[in-house]
Amino acid sequence: MSMLNEIKRILKVNGKLLTIEFHKEKTPMGPLVDHRISEEICNSNDFKTIDKKILS
């Protein structure tokens, strides 16, 4: 995913990225479903989850 590659390129060493993500289902607000990035995709691109909150 080119967006994650660009984030890795410009992020400082040991830098942190905060994401606010929506469930992978259509909701009344938020980005289009196909624009939502799963935690698994982020983890497979060398990002790791530090903390996670599910707000229902």
PQR file with spaces between the fields and no chain letter, atoms N, CA, C, O and H, PARSE charges and radii, in Angstrom:
ATOM       1  N    MET     1       0.860   -1.174    0.000 -0.4000 1.5000
ATOM       2  CA   MET     1       0.000    0.000    0.000 -0.0000 2.0000
ATOM       3  C    MET     1       0.904    1.234    0.000  0.5500 1.7000
ATOM       4  O    MET     1       1.670    1.439    0.942 -0.5500 1.4000
ATOM       5  N    SER     2       0.821    2.047   -1.038 -0.4000 1.5000
ATOM       6  CA   SER     2       1.742    3.170   -1.213 -0.0000 2.0000
ATOM       7  C    SER     2       1.616    4.221   -0.110  0.5500 1.7000
ATOM       8  O    SER     2       2.607    4.865    0.235 -0.5500 1.4000
ATOM       9  H    SER     2       0.199    1.880   -1.803  0.4000 1.0000
ATOM      10  N    MET     3       0.429    4.405    0.446 -0.4000 1.5000
ATOM      11  CA   MET     3       0.268    5.390    1.523 -0.0000 2.0000
ATOM      12  C    MET     3       1.100    4.990    2.743  0.5500 1.7000
ATOM      13  O    MET     3       1.763    5.837    3.340 -0.5500 1.4000
ATOM      14  H    MET     3      -0.376    3.881    0.166  0.4000 1.0000
ATOM      15  N    LEU     4       1.072    3.725    3.113 -0.4000 1.5000
ATOM      16  CA   LEU     4       1.852    3.275    4.263 -0.0000 2.0000
ATOM      17  C    LEU     4       3.349    3.364    3.986  0.5500 1.7000
ATOM      18  O    LEU     4       4.127    3.672    4.889 -0.5500 1.4000
ATOM      19  H    LEU     4       0.534    3.037    2.627  0.4000 1.0000
ATOM      20  N    ASN     5       3.759    3.098    2.755 -0.4000 1.5000
ATOM      21  CA   ASN     5       5.172    3.244    2.397 -0.0000 2.0000
ATOM      22  C    ASN     5       5.625    4.691    2.541  0.5500 1.7000
ATOM      23  O    ASN     5       6.729    4.948    3.021 -0.5500 1.4000
ATOM      24  H    ASN     5       3.127    2.847    2.022  0.4000 1.0000
ATOM      25  N    GLU     6       4.797    5.625    2.137 -0.4000 1.5000
ATOM      26  CA   GLU     6       5.147    7.049    2.261 -0.0000 2.0000
ATOM      27  C    GLU     6       5.201    7.465    3.728  0.5500 1.7000
ATOM      28  O    GLU     6       6.077    8.237    4.118 -0.5500 1.4000
ATOM      29  H    GLU     6       3.900    5.416    1.747  0.4000 1.0000
ATOM      30  N    ILE     7       4.284    6.968    4.536 -0.4000 1.5000
ATOM      31  CA   ILE     7       4.312    7.278    5.971 -0.0000 2.0000
ATOM      32  C    ILE     7       5.605    6.761    6.582  0.5500 1.7000
ATOM      33  O    ILE     7       6.250    7.474    7.350 -0.5500 1.4000
ATOM      34  H    ILE     7       3.572    6.341    4.218  0.4000 1.0000
ATOM      35  N    LYS     8       5.996    5.527    6.253 -0.4000 1.5000
ATOM      36  CA   LYS     8       7.257    4.976    6.774 -0.0000 2.0000
ATOM      37  C    LYS     8       8.445    5.816    6.324  0.5500 1.7000
ATOM      38  O    LYS     8       9.386    6.024    7.089 -0.5500 1.4000
ATOM      39  H    LYS     8       5.471    4.948    5.629  0.4000 1.0000
ATOM      40  N    ARG     9       8.405    6.296    5.095 -0.4000 1.5000
ATOM      41  CA   ARG     9       9.526    7.066    4.547 -0.0000 2.0000
ATOM      42  C    ARG     9       9.729    8.372    5.299  0.5500 1.7000
ATOM      43  O    ARG     9      10.868    8.755    5.564 -0.5500 1.4000
ATOM      44  H    ARG     9       7.641    6.127    4.473  0.4000 1.0000
ATOM      45  N    ILE    10       8.637    9.071    5.652 -0.4000 1.5000
ATOM      46  CA   ILE    10       8.785   10.394    6.260 -0.0000 2.0000
ATOM      47  C    ILE    10       8.739   10.381    7.788  0.5500 1.7000
ATOM      48  O    ILE    10       9.045   11.389    8.425 -0.5500 1.4000
ATOM      49  H    ILE    10       7.711    8.759    5.436  0.4000 1.0000
ATOM      50  N    LEU    11       8.361    9.250    8.376 -0.4000 1.5000
ATOM      51  CA   LEU    11       8.280    9.164    9.830 -0.0000 2.0000
ATOM      52  C    LEU    11       9.683    9.081   10.420  0.5500 1.7000
ATOM      53  O    LEU    11      10.517    8.319    9.930 -0.5500 1.4000
ATOM      54  H    LEU    11       8.112    8.432    7.859  0.4000 1.0000
ATOM      55  N    LYS    12       9.948    9.848   11.455 -0.4000 1.5000
ATOM      56  CA   LYS    12      11.251    9.806   12.112 -0.0000 2.0000
ATOM      57  C    LYS    12      11.485    8.431   12.721  0.5500 1.7000
ATOM      58  O    LYS    12      10.535    7.698   12.996 -0.5500 1.4000
ATOM      59  H    LYS    12       9.271   10.466   11.853  0.4000 1.0000
ATOM      60  N    VAL    13      12.748    8.083   12.931 -0.4000 1.5000
ATOM      61  CA   VAL    13      13.090    6.820   13.588 -0.0000 2.0000
ATOM      62  C    VAL    13      12.403    6.783   14.950  0.5500 1.7000
ATOM      63  O    VAL    13      12.462    7.751   15.708 -0.5500 1.4000
ATOM      64  H    VAL    13      13.520    8.679   12.708  0.4000 1.0000
ATOM      65  N    ASN    14      11.765    5.685   15.249 -0.4000 1.5000
ATOM      66  CA   ASN    14      10.979    5.505   16.482 -0.0000 2.0000
ATOM      67  C    ASN    14       9.789    6.466   16.568  0.5500 1.7000
ATOM      68  O    ASN    14       9.233    6.666   17.648 -0.5500 1.4000
ATOM      69  H    ASN    14      11.717    4.898   14.633  0.4000 1.0000
ATOM      70  N    GLY    15       9.397    7.059   15.436 -0.4000 1.5000
ATOM      71  CA   GLY    15       8.228    7.936   15.416 -0.0000 2.0000
ATOM      72  C    GLY    15       6.950    7.130   15.596  0.5500 1.7000
ATOM      73  O    GLY    15       6.951    5.906   15.465 -0.5500 1.4000
ATOM      74  H    GLY    15       9.849    6.896   14.559  0.4000 1.0000
ATOM      75  N    LYS    16       5.884    7.815   15.891 -0.4000 1.5000
ATOM      76  CA   LYS    16       4.599    7.155   16.126 -0.0000 2.0000
ATOM      77  C    LYS    16       3.549    7.718   15.186  0.5500 1.7000
ATOM      78  O    LYS    16       3.566    8.900   14.842 -0.5500 1.4000
ATOM      79  H    LYS    16       5.884    8.809   15.997  0.4000 1.0000
ATOM      80  N    LEU    17       2.655    6.866   14.786 -0.4000 1.5000
ATOM      81  CA   LEU    17       1.549    7.221   13.907 -0.0000 2.0000
ATOM      82  C    LEU    17       0.260    6.923   14.653  0.5500 1.7000
ATOM      83  O    LEU    17       0.051    5.802   15.116 -0.5500 1.4000
ATOM      84  H    LEU    17       2.642    5.905   15.066  0.4000 1.0000
ATOM      85  N    LEU    18      -0.594    7.910   14.768 -0.4000 1.5000
ATOM      86  CA   LEU    18      -1.899    7.726   15.396 -0.0000 2.0000
ATOM      87  C    LEU    18      -2.930    7.554   14.295  0.5500 1.7000
ATOM      88  O    LEU    18      -3.013    8.370   13.376 -0.5500 1.4000
ATOM      89  H    LEU    18      -0.424    8.820   14.392  0.4000 1.0000
ATOM      90  N    THR    19      -3.704    6.507   14.389 -0.4000 1.5000
ATOM      91  CA   THR    19      -4.790    6.329   13.429 -0.0000 2.0000
ATOM      92  C    THR    19      -6.109    6.209   14.170  0.5500 1.7000
ATOM      93  O    THR    19      -6.184    5.635   15.256 -0.5500 1.4000
ATOM      94  H    THR    19      -3.637    5.845   15.135  0.4000 1.0000
ATOM      95  N    ILE    20      -7.116    6.748   13.577 -0.4000 1.5000
ATOM      96  CA   ILE    20      -8.485    6.577   14.060 -0.0000 2.0000
ATOM      97  C    ILE    20      -9.195    5.863   12.922  0.5500 1.7000
ATOM      98  O    ILE    20      -9.387    6.423   11.843 -0.5500 1.4000
ATOM      99  H    ILE    20      -7.055    7.214   12.694  0.4000 1.0000
ATOM     100  N    GLU    21      -9.571    4.651   13.169 -0.4000 1.5000
ATOM     101  CA   GLU    21     -10.115    3.831   12.095 -0.0000 2.0000
ATOM     102  C    GLU    21     -11.534    3.391   12.401  0.5500 1.7000
ATOM     103  O    GLU    21     -11.934    3.253   13.557 -0.5500 1.4000
ATOM     104  H    GLU    21      -9.415    4.196   14.046  0.4000 1.0000
ATOM     105  N    PHE    22     -12.268    3.180   11.349 -0.4000 1.5000
ATOM     106  CA   PHE    22     -13.656    2.744   11.429 -0.0000 2.0000
ATOM     107  C    PHE    22     -13.729    1.262   11.081  0.5500 1.7000
ATOM     108  O    PHE    22     -12.860    0.746   10.377 -0.5500 1.4000
ATOM     109  H    PHE    22     -11.943    3.292   10.410  0.4000 1.0000
ATOM     110  N    HIS    23     -14.755    0.575   11.568 -0.4000 1.5000
ATOM     111  CA   HIS    23     -14.960   -0.831   11.214 -0.0000 2.0000
ATOM     112  C    HIS    23     -15.080   -0.961    9.703  0.5500 1.7000
ATOM     113  O    HIS    23     -15.492   -0.019    9.026 -0.5500 1.4000
ATOM     114  H    HIS    23     -15.460    0.994   12.140  0.4000 1.0000
ATOM     115  N    LYS    24     -14.722   -2.128    9.175 -0.4000 1.5000
ATOM     116  CA   LYS    24     -14.783   -2.374    7.740 -0.0000 2.0000
ATOM     117  C    LYS    24     -16.211   -2.695    7.299  0.5500 1.7000
ATOM     118  O    LYS    24     -16.449   -3.708    6.642 -0.5500 1.4000
ATOM     119  H    LYS    24     -14.388   -2.893    9.725  0.4000 1.0000
ATOM     120  N    GLU    25     -17.140   -1.846    7.657 -0.4000 1.5000
ATOM     121  CA   GLU    25     -18.533   -1.976    7.231 -0.0000 2.0000
ATOM     122  C    GLU    25     -19.086   -0.580    7.032  0.5500 1.7000
ATOM     123  O    GLU    25     -18.599    0.374    7.638 -0.5500 1.4000
ATOM     124  H    GLU    25     -16.947   -1.023    8.191  0.4000 1.0000
ATOM     125  N    LYS    26     -20.083   -0.452    6.203 -0.4000 1.5000
ATOM     126  CA   LYS    26     -20.649    0.864    5.907 -0.0000 2.0000
ATOM     127  C    LYS    26     -21.241    1.478    7.179  0.5500 1.7000
ATOM     128  O    LYS    26     -22.012    0.837    7.893 -0.5500 1.4000
ATOM     129  H    LYS    26     -20.479   -1.227    5.711  0.4000 1.0000
ATOM     130  N    THR    27     -20.869    2.716    7.440 -0.4000 1.5000
ATOM     131  CA   THR    27     -21.373    3.452    8.600 -0.0000 2.0000
ATOM     132  C    THR    27     -21.864    4.820    8.128  0.5500 1.7000
ATOM     133  O    THR    27     -21.485    5.270    7.047 -0.5500 1.4000
ATOM     134  H    THR    27     -20.243    3.236    6.860  0.4000 1.0000
ATOM     135  N    PRO    28     -22.707    5.490    8.931 -0.5600 1.5000
ATOM     136  CA   PRO    28     -23.228    6.789    8.506  0.2800 2.0000
ATOM     137  C    PRO    28     -22.151    7.864    8.389  0.5500 1.7000
ATOM     138  O    PRO    28     -22.355    8.867    7.706 -0.5500 1.4000
ATOM     139  N    MET    29     -21.020    7.672    9.040 -0.4000 1.5000
ATOM     140  CA   MET    29     -19.933    8.646    8.937 -0.0000 2.0000
ATOM     141  C    MET    29     -18.620    7.910    8.753  0.5500 1.7000
ATOM     142  O    MET    29     -18.528    6.703    8.977 -0.5500 1.4000
ATOM     143  H    MET    29     -20.854    6.857    9.596  0.4000 1.0000
ATOM     144  N    GLY    30     -17.621    8.648    8.346 -0.4000 1.5000
ATOM     145  CA   GLY    30     -16.307    8.053    8.141 -0.0000 2.0000
ATOM     146  C    GLY    30     -16.007    7.861    6.664  0.5500 1.7000
ATOM     147  O    GLY    30     -16.840    8.147    5.804 -0.5500 1.4000
ATOM     148  H    GLY    30     -17.696    9.628    8.165  0.4000 1.0000
ATOM     149  N    PRO    31     -14.802    7.369    6.381 -0.5600 1.5000
ATOM     150  CA   PRO    31     -14.385    7.197    4.990  0.2800 2.0000
ATOM     151  C    PRO    31     -15.143    6.051    4.312  0.5500 1.7000
ATOM     152  O    PRO    31     -15.806    5.249    4.969 -0.5500 1.4000
ATOM     153  N    LEU    32     -15.028    5.997    3.003 -0.4000 1.5000
ATOM     154  CA   LEU    32     -15.600    4.880    2.258 -0.0000 2.0000
ATOM     155  C    LEU    32     -15.000    3.577    2.777  0.5500 1.7000
ATOM     156  O    LEU    32     -13.857    3.554    3.234 -0.5500 1.4000
ATOM     157  H    LEU    32     -14.489    6.649    2.469  0.4000 1.0000
ATOM     158  N    VAL    33     -15.762    2.512    2.706 -0.4000 1.5000
ATOM     159  CA   VAL    33     -15.307    1.226    3.246 -0.0000 2.0000
ATOM     160  C    VAL    33     -13.987    0.797    2.610  0.5500 1.7000
ATOM     161  O    VAL    33     -13.106    0.305    3.314 -0.5500 1.4000
ATOM     162  H    VAL    33     -16.690    2.531    2.335  0.4000 1.0000
ATOM     163  N    ASP    34     -13.828    0.970    1.301 -0.4000 1.5000
ATOM     164  CA   ASP    34     -12.587    0.531    0.654 -0.0000 2.0000
ATOM     165  C    ASP    34     -11.403    1.455    0.937  0.5500 1.7000
ATOM     166  O    ASP    34     -10.291    1.164    0.495 -0.5500 1.4000
ATOM     167  H    ASP    34     -14.545    1.370    0.729  0.4000 1.0000
ATOM     168  N    HIS    35     -11.603    2.545    1.649 -0.4000 1.5000
ATOM     169  CA   HIS    35     -10.508    3.422    2.072 -0.0000 2.0000
ATOM     170  C    HIS    35     -10.079    3.139    3.510  0.5500 1.7000
ATOM     171  O    HIS    35      -9.127    3.747    3.999 -0.5500 1.4000
ATOM     172  H    HIS    35     -12.506    2.782    2.008  0.4000 1.0000
ATOM     173  N    ARG    36     -10.752    2.247    4.176 -0.4000 1.5000
ATOM     174  CA   ARG    36     -10.442    1.927    5.572 -0.0000 2.0000
ATOM     175  C    ARG    36      -9.342    0.884    5.611  0.5500 1.7000
ATOM     176  O    ARG    36      -9.405   -0.124    4.907 -0.5500 1.4000
ATOM     177  H    ARG    36     -11.525    1.753    3.779  0.4000 1.0000
ATOM     178  N    ILE    37      -8.339    1.127    6.429 -0.4000 1.5000
ATOM     179  CA   ILE    37      -7.167    0.256    6.490 -0.0000 2.0000
ATOM     180  C    ILE    37      -7.241   -0.582    7.755  0.5500 1.7000
ATOM     181  O    ILE    37      -7.399   -0.047    8.852 -0.5500 1.4000
ATOM     182  H    ILE    37      -8.288    1.945    7.001  0.4000 1.0000
ATOM     183  N    SER    38      -7.128   -1.874    7.605 -0.4000 1.5000
ATOM     184  CA   SER    38      -7.241   -2.760    8.764 -0.0000 2.0000
ATOM     185  C    SER    38      -5.952   -2.757    9.587  0.5500 1.7000
ATOM     186  O    SER    38      -4.875   -2.421    9.095 -0.5500 1.4000
ATOM     187  H    SER    38      -7.000   -2.308    6.714  0.4000 1.0000
ATOM     188  N    GLU    39      -6.099   -3.135   10.828 -0.4000 1.5000
ATOM     189  CA   GLU    39      -4.950   -3.275   11.722 -0.0000 2.0000
ATOM     190  C    GLU    39      -3.971   -4.303   11.158  0.5500 1.7000
ATOM     191  O    GLU    39      -2.757   -4.125   11.264 -0.5500 1.4000
ATOM     192  H    GLU    39      -6.974   -3.408   11.227  0.4000 1.0000
ATOM     193  N    GLU    40      -4.485   -5.367   10.565 -0.4000 1.5000
ATOM     194  CA   GLU    40      -3.633   -6.417    9.999 -0.0000 2.0000
ATOM     195  C    GLU    40      -2.757   -5.880    8.869  0.5500 1.7000
ATOM     196  O    GLU    40      -1.584   -6.240    8.766 -0.5500 1.4000
ATOM     197  H    GLU    40      -5.470   -5.512   10.479  0.4000 1.0000
ATOM     198  N    ILE    41      -3.322   -5.022    8.027 -0.4000 1.5000
ATOM     199  CA   ILE    41      -2.535   -4.434    6.934 -0.0000 2.0000
ATOM     200  C    ILE    41      -1.436   -3.547    7.499  0.5500 1.7000
ATOM     201  O    ILE    41      -0.301   -3.592    7.026 -0.5500 1.4000
ATOM     202  H    ILE    41      -4.275   -4.730    8.111  0.4000 1.0000
ATOM     203  N    CYS    42      -1.760   -2.745    8.501 -0.4000 1.5000
ATOM     204  CA   CYS    42      -0.738   -1.894    9.126 -0.0000 2.0000
ATOM     205  C    CYS    42       0.360   -2.751    9.743  0.5500 1.7000
ATOM     206  O    CYS    42       1.544   -2.474    9.556 -0.5500 1.4000
ATOM     207  H    CYS    42      -2.682   -2.709    8.885  0.4000 1.0000
ATOM     208  N    ASN    43      -0.027   -3.786   10.474 -0.4000 1.5000
ATOM     209  CA   ASN    43       0.966   -4.654   11.111 -0.0000 2.0000
ATOM     210  C    ASN    43       1.833   -5.367   10.082  0.5500 1.7000
ATOM     211  O    ASN    43       3.025   -5.559   10.317 -0.5500 1.4000
ATOM     212  H    ASN    43      -0.989   -4.011   10.626  0.4000 1.0000
ATOM     213  N    SER    44       1.269   -5.758    8.959 -0.4000 1.5000
ATOM     214  CA   SER    44       2.056   -6.448    7.937 -0.0000 2.0000
ATOM     215  C    SER    44       2.975   -5.487    7.183  0.5500 1.7000
ATOM     216  O    SER    44       3.809   -5.925    6.390 -0.5500 1.4000
ATOM     217  H    SER    44       0.300   -5.602    8.767  0.4000 1.0000
ATOM     218  N    ASN    45       2.830   -4.189    7.420 -0.4000 1.5000
ATOM     219  CA   ASN    45       3.699   -3.176    6.808 -0.0000 2.0000
ATOM     220  C    ASN    45       4.633   -2.550    7.837  0.5500 1.7000
ATOM     221  O    ASN    45       4.997   -1.379    7.727 -0.5500 1.4000
ATOM     222  H    ASN    45       2.153   -3.833    8.064  0.4000 1.0000
ATOM     223  N    ASP    46       5.016   -3.338    8.836 -0.4000 1.5000
ATOM     224  CA   ASP    46       6.011   -2.952    9.848 -0.0000 2.0000
ATOM     225  C    ASP    46       5.536   -1.917   10.849  0.5500 1.7000
ATOM     226  O    ASP    46       6.362   -1.317   11.537 -0.5500 1.4000
ATOM     227  H    ASP    46       4.720   -4.289    8.925  0.4000 1.0000
ATOM     228  N    PHE    47       4.241   -1.685   10.956 -0.4000 1.5000
ATOM     229  CA   PHE    47       3.705   -0.855   12.030 -0.0000 2.0000
ATOM     230  C    PHE    47       3.216   -1.805   13.108  0.5500 1.7000
ATOM     231  O    PHE    47       2.787   -2.918   12.804 -0.5500 1.4000
ATOM     232  H    PHE    47       3.570   -2.171   10.398  0.4000 1.0000
ATOM     233  N    LYS    48       3.274   -1.384   14.358 -0.4000 1.5000
ATOM     234  CA   LYS    48       2.759   -2.249   15.416 -0.0000 2.0000
ATOM     235  C    LYS    48       1.753   -1.485   16.258  0.5500 1.7000
ATOM     236  O    LYS    48       1.853   -0.269   16.424 -0.5500 1.4000
ATOM     237  H    LYS    48       3.623   -0.480   14.605  0.4000 1.0000
ATOM     238  N    THR    49       0.794   -2.210   16.782 -0.4000 1.5000
ATOM     239  CA   THR    49      -0.238   -1.618   17.620 -0.0000 2.0000
ATOM     240  C    THR    49       0.314   -1.434   19.021  0.5500 1.7000
ATOM     241  O    THR    49       0.777   -2.394   19.637 -0.5500 1.4000
ATOM     242  H    THR    49       0.713   -3.197   16.647  0.4000 1.0000
ATOM     243  N    ILE    50       0.270   -0.212   19.527 -0.4000 1.5000
ATOM     244  CA   ILE    50       0.723    0.079   20.885 -0.0000 2.0000
ATOM     245  C    ILE    50      -0.460    0.066   21.834  0.5500 1.7000
ATOM     246  O    ILE    50      -0.371   -0.471   22.937 -0.5500 1.4000
ATOM     247  H    ILE    50      -0.105    0.567   19.026  0.4000 1.0000
ATOM     248  N    ASP    51      -1.555    0.649   21.412 -0.4000 1.5000
ATOM     249  CA   ASP    51      -2.763    0.708   22.234 -0.0000 2.0000
ATOM     250  C    ASP    51      -3.957    0.704   21.297  0.5500 1.7000
ATOM     251  O    ASP    51      -3.871    1.153   20.154 -0.5500 1.4000
ATOM     252  H    ASP    51      -1.627    1.086   20.516  0.4000 1.0000
ATOM     253  N    LYS    52      -5.055    0.199   21.790 -0.4000 1.5000
ATOM     254  CA   LYS    52      -6.240    0.096   20.946 -0.0000 2.0000
ATOM     255  C    LYS    52      -7.474    0.290   21.816  0.5500 1.7000
ATOM     256  O    LYS    52      -7.602   -0.324   22.875 -0.5500 1.4000
ATOM     257  H    LYS    52      -5.125   -0.166   22.719  0.4000 1.0000
ATOM     258  N    LYS    53      -8.366    1.135   21.368 -0.4000 1.5000
ATOM     259  CA   LYS    53      -9.634    1.378   22.054 -0.0000 2.0000
ATOM     260  C    LYS    53     -10.754    1.168   21.044  0.5500 1.7000
ATOM     261  O    LYS    53     -10.700    1.698   19.934 -0.5500 1.4000
ATOM     262  H    LYS    53      -8.263    1.634   20.507  0.4000 1.0000
ATOM     263  N    ILE    54     -11.749    0.409   21.420 -0.4000 1.5000
ATOM     264  CA   ILE    54     -12.913    0.215   20.560 -0.0000 2.0000
ATOM     265  C    ILE    54     -14.055    1.025   21.153  0.5500 1.7000
ATOM     266  O    ILE    54     -14.472    0.799   22.289 -0.5500 1.4000
ATOM     267  H    ILE    54     -11.792   -0.021   22.321  0.4000 1.0000
ATOM     268  N    LEU    55     -14.549    1.964   20.374 -0.4000 1.5000
ATOM     269  CA   LEU    55     -15.571    2.889   20.862 -0.0000 2.0000
ATOM     270  C    LEU    55     -16.963    2.529   20.364  0.5500 1.7000
ATOM     271  O    LEU    55     -17.864    3.367   20.410 -0.5500 1.4000
ATOM     272  H    LEU    55     -14.211    2.148   19.451  0.4000 1.0000
ATOM     273  N    SER    56     -17.151    1.357   19.910 -0.4000 1.5000
ATOM     274  CA   SER    56     -18.397    0.775   19.404 -0.0000 2.0000
ATOM     275  C    SER    56     -18.930    1.504   18.259  0.5500 1.7000
ATOM     276  O    SER    56     -19.974    1.134   17.722 -0.5500 1.4000
ATOM     277  H    SER    56     -16.419    0.676   19.873  0.4000 1.0000
